[in-house]
């Protein structure tokens, strides 16, 4: 992906095999950087690559399931 390329929400959703609503939610919450042009979002290719690098499936699993390694004290 080029550094100056702008993607549509649909492009990102297709790439990540998720819904367009998921991409919109990431944009609204600021987790994925994008530019709003009128009513339409444009997402820089660099922002997509950065999000992918910081949010790999392995990292997600570690954050989600890593909590199971906690030892609980039973009274």
Secondary structure, 3 states (H helix, E strand, C coil): CCCCCEECHHHHHHHHCCCHHHHHHHHHHCCCCCEEECCEEEEEHHHHHHHHHHCCHHHHHHHHHHHHHCCCCCC
